[in-house]
Amino acid sequence: MHRDIKPANISVNARGQVKVLDFGLAKLLTKGVSVNSEMSTEVGQTGSGQVLGTPSHMSPEQALGQEIDHRTDLFSVGVILYQMATGRLPFVGTSYGELINKIVHDQPDAMARFNYDLAPEWERITLKCLQKSPTRRYQSARELLVDLRNLQHELAGGTVPVQAASRQSAAGHADRSLVRSGLDENQAGEIPTAEEVKTSDLFISCAQLDDQPLSPGREGWVSQFQRNLKVRLEQLFGERVRVASLPMPPGQAPADENYFRDLPEAKTMVSVVSPPFTKSDGCQRGVVEFWKGAERSGNFWVESKPRLFKVVKTPVNDRDLPPTLDELFAQLMGFEFYERDPETGRLREFDEAFGDEARARYYERIYDLAYEIAQVLKYQRKVSLGETITGRGKRIFLAETTTDLQGTRDKLQRELLEQGHTVLPDRPLPLNAGQLQSAIRSYLDQCDLAIHMVGQRYGLVPEDTDRSVVALQNQLAAERSALVGMQRLIWMPRNLAPVDERQAAFVRQLISDPEAHRGADVIQDTLENLKEILEERWRRESQPKPVPARVAVGSAAPRVYLICDREDETAVEPLEDFFYDQGIEVSLPDFTADEAAVADVHRQNLEDCDAVLIYYGHGSKSWVDIKLRDLLKALGYRNGRPIEHQVVYLAPPFDRRKERFKTLSAEVVTQATEAFDPGILTEVVRRMKAEG
């Protein structure tokens, strides 16, 4: 670890070589070992400790004094990539505390705001480096390097020749046996041999007309799709993958029977669905032969995932598909490479050539599809090697949501899958109410946790019911929670403003009706905070429960957690004595242990308390803001129990900022005199005792 990666420590010499300088803070790590960042005080506290490194380029874990590893340097590289593209830092503050608060909690401004010509892939790579949690960043410099090299090739205008890109075999053999067919002259190309079909890791079934370039010199859509999918698959799978394809013309298929016979031998297949697909007998027959052959051998489903993937390039009417294909596609989760403008109803395909937004969505779909295929290939590889397959991660019911949150749901699903969790539903839900409820119950029975994302719209209402899909999923999950204690999270964006009365009524019900939110934490915040709550909950489940400070075994007395800065430890003693005199247990922070133990005691105190009082004395405003955010996160490990009484206690020394302090998250009381006045806490104590 270098621990101080920044522009001042990077030099380009006369030969154009990049040199990293100043290894004064560097540490050599043994593989798998992390170290403490040597910050001896908690952020916002006073003391003699010093953070090693440059604040503006620090990772969140480095700034907070937590254990760090090589991924802290990858965060710093992300800061530099942001600077190079925008000419500014992603995180700035008027004080050290404000800067650290932004690094730990805030998301940087969109890079495109400052550089309109920026490639979307640059922004995606940069933001992945700048993820708050190290587990969501690149896990090695090698992974980052692969994406940067691909971007470099793309920015340099490098492309794979049109014919070769759509026909090439991933095996890399130059001495392939080629067979010519009666394809249209303008699309004539190489047909994969029977051996190439049988040994392919992925076979792409597509219509020839979908590979026509939009303009001379460009790749066709299928060629572009195959190239990008192959690159991403190899990055995820960890080695070369063999990809074959055969774009079919309209009408009767020109391929021989051996082609259809050998198709089920391919490890996976992608079917590109579009209007030309519905006019091609070869495309349709190939998909059916693969499906039927895999069904006969009993291996169409691999660990509940199909070996066949449906990619919808352009939507088609179900009536244009034969009943057999309609039945098959109803079982598969579609990867849609298009969207409809909600205002105009106009169809927009995702394509590299259709602008930045369509390009970004295109790559999101490529990554999602590649991840699903890679999971199937990895499982098949383990089985072929005779390895024992052990499940890891959680089984999560990620409820279907409305169109305004679909992109957010896709993002969360992608990250959960990358972390090794199983996410259900993994195929489309039925639109008939009876079948829909049966399918939802089946998925819920398999899961440990349900996550519901609630947006502005009420959403689709299936046949034979007056409730939306979102409302039905919540109702059935609440019933499941009542039956077996299933844990749930209901998430809404900040400042949610429903656009119709049905949704407004549904949101009010979720918040106020105990039956509607049974077993659930209701969280109205950023997606990042939802993910932090999940990570914190799972981290705590995997560790032994620490013994809390001052546990009164068998005591039914209410408990207050008195949070203060180290410098105010003596100043809070009168408050501590006052609470004890009123029959209230008091928990305090631990200022003597190491960083990990201090954090564990803090979390345990938040979990056990009935009230929290944040003593705003010598601590900074950013320190108070961090503690208030901790109260919000505490819902995640209190199983949805809110902290009923939250108080910020303003105490000397006073300045203009403290005198103007306001928050909507807690009650604010002020100590008007130098000495503690018990009267200002009398009402808080009365309410605690009344509810206790």
Secondary structure, DSSP 8 states (H G I E B T S, - for coil): --S--SGGGEEE-TTS-EEE---TT-----TT--EE----S-TT--SS----S-GGG--HHHHTT-EE-THHHHHHHHHHHHHHHHSS-S---SSHHHHHHHHHH-----GGGT-TT--HHHHHHHHHHT-SSGGGS-SSHHHHHHHHHHHHHHHTT----HHHHHH--TT--SS---B-----GGG---B--HHHHHH-SEEEEEEGGGG--SSTTS--HHHHHHHHHHHHHHHHHSS---EEEEEE-SBS--S-HHHHHHGGGSSEEEEEESHHHHTBHHHHHHHHHHHHHHHHHT-SEETTEESEEEEESS---GGGS-HHHHHHHTTS-EEE-EEE-TTT--EEE--TTS-HHHHHHHHHHHHHHHHHHHHHHHHHHHHHTT------S-EEEE----GGGHHHHHHHHHHHHHTT-EEE--S---SBHHHHHHHHHHHHHT-SEEEEE--SS-----BT-SS-HHHHHHHHHHHHHHHH--EEEEEE-TT---SSHHHHHHHHHHHH-TTTTTTEEEEES-HHHHHHHHHHHHHHHTS-----TT--TT----EEEEE--GGGTTTTHHHHHHHHHTT-EEE---SSS-HHHHHHHHHHHHHH-SEEEEEESSS-HHHHHHHHHHHHHGGGGTTT---SEEEEEE-SS--HHHHT---SSSEEEE--SSS--GGGGHHHHHHHHHH-
